[in-house]
Amino acid sequence: MTDDKVLIVDDDKDVLNTLYKVIKSNGIDVDLSESGEDALAKLDETKYDCMLLDINMNGINGFDVIKDLRGKGNNIPIIIVSGRKEDYDTLYGLDLGADDYITKPFNPVVLGAKVKATIRRFKTGPSGADPIIKAGPFAYNTSTLRLYKNDEEIVLTSKENAMMKLFMDNINRIFSKDMLYEMIWNENIIDENAIMVYINRLRQKIEDDPSHPKFIQNVRGLGYRFIV
């Protein structure tokens, strides 16, 4: 058991119970809230290392919780727990100041790893850390979710955005198609065509010569690697 503590906020008791079991199984202490009002009250009284937050709740919804916390300068890491078809909600939540998201139904292993990685980054990152990730000619603003190459903005879709952020966080790491699909789409059934389509789209946008990619490289028999 670590000394980390997570607050889970969801008005669906079944989801709340499932999330509780996943986080507890990773050795992390957990508090539960079934409303935004109760969550904000708990956050005023207790210091948490991360929050899993549902968006669609009665009363104070997830968006309001994020606005309230960020407005007060509370920088607790927030992971949105989103419905699969709520892409707009997810992007809006990230724009308001959430740090990451997981979609329902979620993979317990991926969720556990995501929570632990989020807490680790929060604890090890310097206070007031620069929200800009830099890699070669690229700069990714984690606050605005915008990518730049040589100071020129490259407009990305949400999936392209998530993939590029993953690559920039893991330079030189090899990702198999299975890993990419699970981490970007949060699904276990792999659609290899979708992976190839998005890799090609990303190459069209970031490579000088997409037919001879320099940054996103194929690793024969293994997957893809981002290098700079």
C-alpha positions as a Markdown table, in Angstrom:
| # | Residue | x | y | z |
|---|---|---|---|---|
| 1 | Met | 0.0 | 0.0 | 0.0 |
| 2 | Thr | 1.3 | 3.4 | -1.0 |
| 3 | Asp | 0.6 | 6.7 | 0.8 |
| 4 | Asp | -1.2 | 7.9 | -2.4 |
| 5 | Lys | -4.8 | 8.8 | -2.1 |
| 6 | Val | -7.4 | 9.1 | -4.9 |
| 7 | Leu | -10.9 | 10.6 | -4.9 |
| 8 | Ile | -13.4 | 8.9 | -7.3 |
| 9 | Val | -16.5 | 10.9 | -8.2 |
| 10 | Asp | -19.4 | 9.3 | -10.1 |
| 11 | Asp | -23.1 | 9.2 | -9.5 |
| 12 | Asp | -23.4 | 5.7 | -10.9 |
| 13 | Lys | -22.9 | 3.4 | -7.9 |
| 14 | Asp | -21.9 | 0.4 | -10.2 |
| 15 | Val | -19.2 | 2.5 | -11.9 |
| 16 | Leu | -18.1 | 3.9 | -8.6 |
| 17 | Asn | -17.7 | 0.4 | -7.1 |
| 18 | Thr | -15.8 | -0.9 | -10.2 |
| 19 | Leu | -13.4 | 2.1 | -10.1 |
| 20 | Tyr | -12.9 | 1.6 | -6.4 |
| 21 | Lys | -11.9 | -2.0 | -6.9 |
| 22 | Val | -9.5 | -1.2 | -9.7 |
| 23 | Ile | -7.7 | 1.6 | -7.7 |
| 24 | Lys | -7.6 | -0.4 | -4.5 |
| 25 | Ser | -6.1 | -3.4 | -6.3 |
| 26 | Asn | -3.2 | -1.1 | -7.2 |
| 27 | Gly | -2.4 | -0.4 | -3.6 |
| 28 | Ile | -3.9 | 3.1 | -3.6 |
| 29 | Asp | -6.1 | 4.5 | -0.9 |
| 30 | Val | -9.5 | 5.7 | -2.1 |
| 31 | Asp | -12.3 | 8.0 | -1.1 |
| 32 | Leu | -15.7 | 8.0 | -2.9 |
| 33 | Ser | -18.1 | 10.8 | -3.9 |
| 34 | Glu | -21.5 | 10.4 | -5.6 |
| 35 | Ser | -21.9 | 14.1 | -6.4 |
| 36 | Gly | -19.9 | 17.2 | -7.4 |
| 37 | Glu | -21.1 | 19.0 | -4.2 |
| 38 | Asp | -19.7 | 16.2 | -2.0 |
| 39 | Ala | -16.5 | 16.0 | -4.0 |
| 40 | Leu | -15.7 | 19.7 | -3.6 |
| 41 | Ala | -16.4 | 19.5 | 0.2 |
| 42 | Lys | -14.0 | 16.6 | 0.5 |
| 43 | Leu | -11.4 | 18.4 | -1.6 |
| 44 | Asp | -11.6 | 21.4 | 0.8 |
| 45 | Glu | -10.8 | 19.1 | 3.7 |
| 46 | Thr | -8.4 | 16.4 | 2.3 |
| 47 | Lys | -5.4 | 16.5 | 0.1 |
| 48 | Tyr | -5.6 | 14.0 | -2.7 |
| 49 | Asp | -3.0 | 12.9 | -5.3 |
| 50 | Cys | -5.5 | 12.4 | -8.1 |
| 51 | Met | -9.2 | 12.5 | -8.9 |
| 52 | Leu | -11.2 | 10.3 | -11.2 |
| 53 | Leu | -14.2 | 12.4 | -12.3 |
| 54 | Asp | -17.4 | 11.7 | -14.1 |
| 55 | Ile | -18.7 | 14.6 | -16.2 |
| 56 | Asn | -22.5 | 13.9 | -16.5 |
| 57 | Met | -23.8 | 14.2 | -13.0 |
| 58 | Asn | -26.9 | 16.0 | -11.6 |
| 59 | Gly | -26.3 | 19.2 | -9.7 |
| 60 | Ile | -22.7 | 20.3 | -9.9 |
| 61 | Asn | -21.4 | 18.4 | -12.9 |
| 62 | Gly | -17.8 | 17.4 | -13.7 |
| 63 | Phe | -17.2 | 20.6 | -15.8 |
| 64 | Asp | -18.2 | 22.7 | -12.8 |
| 65 | Val | -15.9 | 20.8 | -10.5 |
| 66 | Ile | -13.0 | 21.4 | -12.8 |
| 67 | Lys | -13.8 | 25.1 | -13.1 |
| 68 | Asp | -14.1 | 25.5 | -9.4 |
| 69 | Leu | -10.9 | 23.7 | -8.6 |
| 70 | Arg | -8.8 | 25.4 | -11.2 |
| 71 | Gly | -10.3 | 28.8 | -10.4 |
| 72 | Lys | -9.1 | 28.3 | -6.8 |
| 73 | Gly | -5.6 | 27.3 | -7.9 |
| 74 | Asn | -6.1 | 23.7 | -6.9 |
| 75 | Asn | -3.8 | 21.7 | -9.3 |
| 76 | Ile | -4.8 | 18.2 | -8.3 |
| 77 | Pro | -4.5 | 15.8 | -11.3 |
| 78 | Ile | -7.9 | 15.2 | -12.8 |
| 79 | Ile | -8.7 | 12.1 | -15.0 |
| 80 | Ile | -12.1 | 12.4 | -16.7 |
| 81 | Val | -14.1 | 9.2 | -16.8 |
| 82 | Ser | -16.0 | 9.6 | -20.0 |
| 83 | Gly | -18.6 | 7.7 | -22.0 |
| 84 | Arg | -17.2 | 6.3 | -25.3 |
| 85 | Lys | -19.3 | 8.7 | -27.4 |
| 86 | Glu | -18.6 | 11.8 | -25.4 |
| 87 | Asp | -15.6 | 13.0 | -27.3 |
| 88 | Tyr | -16.7 | 16.7 | -27.1 |
| 89 | Asp | -17.1 | 16.4 | -23.3 |
| 90 | Thr | -13.6 | 15.0 | -23.0 |
| 91 | Leu | -12.0 | 17.7 | -25.1 |
| 92 | Tyr | -13.9 | 20.4 | -23.3 |
| 93 | Gly | -12.9 | 18.9 | -19.9 |
| 94 | Leu | -9.2 | 18.9 | -21.0 |
| 95 | Asp | -9.5 | 22.5 | -22.1 |
| 96 | Leu | -10.9 | 23.5 | -18.7 |
| 97 | Gly | -7.8 | 21.9 | -17.0 |
| 98 | Ala | -8.3 | 18.2 | -16.7 |
| 99 | Asp | -5.1 | 16.2 | -17.2 |
| 100 | Asp | -6.2 | 13.0 | -18.9 |
| 101 | Tyr | -9.2 | 10.8 | -19.6 |
| 102 | Ile | -10.3 | 7.2 | -19.7 |
| 103 | Thr | -13.4 | 6.0 | -21.5 |
| 104 | Lys | -16.1 | 3.6 | -20.4 |
| 105 | Pro | -15.9 | 0.7 | -20.5 |
| 106 | Phe | -12.3 | 0.9 | -19.5 |
| 107 | Asn | -9.5 | -1.6 | -19.3 |
| 108 | Pro | -8.6 | -2.1 | -15.6 |
| 109 | Val | -4.9 | -2.5 | -16.3 |
| 110 | Val | -4.7 | 0.6 | -18.4 |
| 111 | Leu | -6.7 | 2.6 | -15.9 |
| 112 | Gly | -4.4 | 1.5 | -13.0 |
| 113 | Ala | -1.3 | 2.3 | -15.0 |
| 114 | Lys | -2.7 | 5.7 | -16.0 |
| 115 | Val | -3.5 | 6.7 | -12.5 |
| 116 | Lys | -0.1 | 5.7 | -11.1 |
| 117 | Ala | 1.7 | 7.5 | -14.0 |
| 118 | Thr | -0.4 | 10.6 | -13.4 |
| 119 | Ile | 0.4 | 10.6 | -9.7 |
| 120 | Arg | 4.1 | 10.0 | -10.4 |
| 121 | Arg | 4.2 | 13.0 | -12.8 |
| 122 | Phe | 2.4 | 15.2 | -10.3 |
| 123 | Lys | 4.7 | 14.3 | -7.4 |
| 124 | Thr | 8.0 | 14.5 | -9.3 |
| 125 | Gly | 7.3 | 17.5 | -11.5 |
| 126 | Pro | 8.5 | 20.8 | -10.2 |
| 127 | Ser | 5.9 | 23.3 | -8.9 |
| 128 | Gly | 4.8 | 25.6 | -11.7 |
| 129 | Ala | 6.4 | 23.3 | -14.3 |
| 130 | Asp | 6.5 | 24.5 | -17.9 |
| 131 | Pro | 3.4 | 23.1 | -19.7 |
| 132 | Ile | 5.5 | 22.8 | -22.9 |
| 133 | Ile | 6.9 | 19.4 | -23.9 |
| 134 | Lys | 9.8 | 19.9 | -26.4 |
| 135 | Ala | 11.3 | 17.3 | -28.7 |
| 136 | Gly | 13.4 | 18.3 | -31.7 |
| 137 | Pro | 11.5 | 20.8 | -33.8 |
| 138 | Phe | 8.3 | 20.0 | -32.0 |
| 139 | Ala | 6.6 | 21.7 | -29.0 |
| 140 | Tyr | 3.4 | 20.5 | -27.4 |
| 141 | Asn | 1.5 | 22.7 | -25.1 |
| 142 | Thr | -0.2 | 20.5 | -22.4 |
| 143 | Ser | -2.4 | 23.4 | -21.3 |
| 144 | Thr | -3.9 | 24.2 | -24.7 |
| 145 | Leu | -3.3 | 20.7 | -26.3 |
| 146 | Arg | -1.7 | 22.3 | -29.3 |
| 147 | Leu | 1.3 | 21.1 | -31.3 |
| 148 | Tyr | 3.9 | 23.2 | -33.0 |
| 149 | Lys | 6.7 | 22.4 | -35.4 |
| 150 | Asn | 9.3 | 25.1 | -35.8 |
| 151 | Asp | 6.9 | 27.5 | -34.0 |
| 152 | Glu | 4.2 | 26.8 | -36.7 |
| 153 | Glu | 1.0 | 25.3 | -35.3 |
| 154 | Ile | -0.1 | 21.9 | -36.6 |
| 155 | Val | -3.8 | 21.3 | -36.3 |
| 156 | Leu | -4.7 | 17.8 | -35.0 |
| 157 | Thr | -7.8 | 15.9 | -34.5 |
| 158 | Ser | -8.4 | 14.5 | -30.9 |
| 159 | Lys | -7.0 | 11.0 | -31.7 |
| 160 | Glu | -4.0 | 12.5 | -33.6 |
| 161 | Asn | -3.5 | 14.8 | -30.6 |
| 162 | Ala | -3.5 | 11.9 | -28.2 |
| 163 | Met | -1.2 | 9.9 | -30.3 |
| 164 | Met | 1.3 | 12.7 | -30.7 |
| 165 | Lys | 1.3 | 13.5 | -27.0 |
| 166 | Leu | 1.9 | 9.8 | -26.3 |
| 167 | Phe | 4.9 | 9.7 | -28.7 |
| 168 | Met | 6.4 | 12.9 | -27.3 |
| 169 | Asp | 6.1 | 11.6 | -23.8 |
| 170 | Asn | 7.9 | 8.4 | -24.9 |
| 171 | Ile | 10.7 | 9.3 | -27.4 |
| 172 | Asn | 12.5 | 6.2 | -28.8 |
| 173 | Arg | 10.0 | 3.9 | -27.1 |
| 174 | Ile | 8.5 | 1.2 | -29.4 |
| 175 | Phe | 4.8 | 0.9 | -29.4 |
| 176 | Ser | 3.1 | -2.1 | -30.9 |
| 177 | Lys | -0.2 | -1.7 | -32.7 |
| 178 | Asp | -1.9 | -3.4 | -29.8 |
| 179 | Met | -0.4 | -1.0 | -27.3 |
| 180 | Leu | -1.4 | 2.1 | -29.4 |
| 181 | Tyr | -4.9 | 0.9 | -29.9 |
| 182 | Glu | -5.4 | 0.1 | -26.2 |
| 183 | Met | -3.8 | 3.4 | -25.0 |
| 184 | Ile | -5.5 | 5.7 | -27.6 |
| 185 | Trp | -8.8 | 3.9 | -28.2 |
| 186 | Asn | -9.0 | 2.1 | -24.8 |
| 187 | Glu | -10.1 | -1.1 | -26.5 |
| 188 | Asn | -8.8 | -4.6 | -26.5 |
| 189 | Ile | -10.1 | -5.6 | -29.9 |
| 190 | Ile | -7.4 | -4.3 | -32.3 |
| 191 | Asp | -8.4 | -2.5 | -35.5 |
| 192 | Glu | -5.0 | -2.4 | -37.4 |
| 193 | Asn | -6.5 | -0.4 | -40.2 |
| 194 | Ala | -7.4 | 2.4 | -37.8 |
| 195 | Ile | -3.8 | 2.5 | -36.4 |
| 196 | Met | -2.4 | 2.7 | -39.9 |
| 197 | Val | -4.8 | 5.4 | -41.0 |
| 198 | Tyr | -3.9 | 7.6 | -38.0 |
| 199 | Ile | -0.2 | 7.0 | -38.3 |
| 200 | Asn | -0.4 | 8.1 | -42.0 |
| 201 | Arg | -2.5 | 11.1 | -41.1 |
| 202 | Leu | 0.0 | 12.2 | -38.5 |
| 203 | Arg | 2.9 | 11.6 | -40.9 |
| 204 | Gln | 1.2 | 13.8 | -43.5 |
| 205 | Lys | 1.1 | 16.6 | -41.0 |
| 206 | Ile | 4.4 | 16.4 | -39.2 |
| 207 | Glu | 6.9 | 14.9 | -41.6 |
| 208 | Asp | 8.9 | 16.8 | -44.2 |
| 209 | Asp | 8.5 | 13.9 | -46.6 |
| 210 | Pro | 5.7 | 11.6 | -45.5 |
| 211 | Ser | 6.8 | 8.9 | -47.9 |
| 212 | His | 10.1 | 8.7 | -46.1 |
| 213 | Pro | 9.2 | 9.4 | -42.5 |
| 214 | Lys | 11.9 | 10.7 | -40.3 |
| 215 | Phe | 10.1 | 11.1 | -37.0 |
| 216 | Ile | 7.5 | 8.3 | -36.8 |
| 217 | Gln | 9.4 | 5.2 | -37.9 |
| 218 | Asn | 8.2 | 1.7 | -38.5 |
| 219 | Val | 10.1 | -0.9 | -36.5 |
| 220 | Arg | 9.8 | -4.1 | -38.5 |
| 221 | Gly | 7.7 | -6.8 | -36.7 |
| 222 | Leu | 7.3 | -4.6 | -33.6 |
| 223 | Gly | 5.4 | -1.4 | -34.3 |
| 224 | Tyr | 6.3 | 2.3 | -34.3 |
| 225 | Arg | 8.8 | 4.5 | -32.7 |
| 226 | Phe | 9.0 | 8.3 | -32.5 |
| 227 | Ile | 12.5 | 9.7 | -32.7 |
| 228 | Val | 13.9 | 13.2 | -33.0 |
